[in-house]
């Protein structure tokens, strides 16, 4: 299904610069960015994100800050196409695909989004004008810890394919804070360590707090005598807060979405759940109480 009333980005149709590559300005204009440059001036996407989001001089930005500014700039480029995709679905009211999965192993998004949006000339321009080391910048992005198994990778491939085929589809899953583990080798043995991939902000996702949903439970959770207990008949609630993450189809014609939900509990239940999490990984907690 095509997103109507918008040109389809095609490299072969764009005016070429003197080096034979498509002009960056024309690439951005096809995504509704108008005359705003991507990088190289004080009003460019990249520089503005460093100045207005981080309040720093671009010349002294750290590698992580440069990555976040670059990722936000790419998201700016796809934002209007993302909105157009949604408006097209609302207008045409097609049958939709809702792919529910406990895992979406989507990996790192920077290189994938740049490739699928056909924005490779942006990288060349950024390297030439700002001296940005593209490969080093990519290393600043952690793998999205939204799963750790083969089925999670398969689910991510399905979403990529459906966006490329312009099918009205979205994935629904959970926004894990610790969806993977960080491996280390000690004395020849593997050791699993917690990997908080969200220790830095995720520049791709869009939080939707106004769309949170209350899930009422006819029980509560508490810790009593060092034991994790469920108390029936004492109502409590969990709150599901959605986070949208774009899935770019190749060619940039359709922007799909992974809608991830994070569950929030009230303070008492949250403390009990955190205690139980620690207890599972350290049985000595029970003996200490």
Secondary structure as GFF3:
##gff-version 3
##sequence-region A 1 289
A	DSSP	three_ten_helix	11	13	.	.	.	ID=ss1
A	DSSP	alpha_helix	24	30	.	.	.	ID=ss2
A	DSSP	alpha_helix	45	48	.	.	.	ID=ss3
A	DSSP	pi_helix	49	53	.	.	.	ID=ss4
A	DSSP	alpha_helix	54	54	.	.	.	ID=ss5
A	DSSP	three_ten_helix	58	60	.	.	.	ID=ss6
A	DSSP	alpha_helix	63	92	.	.	.	ID=ss7
A	DSSP	beta_strand	97	100	.	.	.	ID=ss8
A	DSSP	alpha_helix	110	116	.	.	.	ID=ss9
A	DSSP	alpha_helix	120	130	.	.	.	ID=ss10
A	DSSP	alpha_helix	134	138	.	.	.	ID=ss11
A	DSSP	alpha_helix	150	164	.	.	.	ID=ss12
A	DSSP	beta_strand	169	174	.	.	.	ID=ss13
A	DSSP	beta_strand	181	186	.	.	.	ID=ss14
A	DSSP	beta_strand	189	194	.	.	.	ID=ss15
A	DSSP	beta_strand	205	224	.	.	.	ID=ss16
A	DSSP	beta_strand	227	248	.	.	.	ID=ss17
A	DSSP	beta_strand	255	265	.	.	.	ID=ss18
A	DSSP	alpha_helix	267	281	.	.	.	ID=ss19
A	DSSP	alpha_helix	284	288	.	.	.	ID=ss20
###
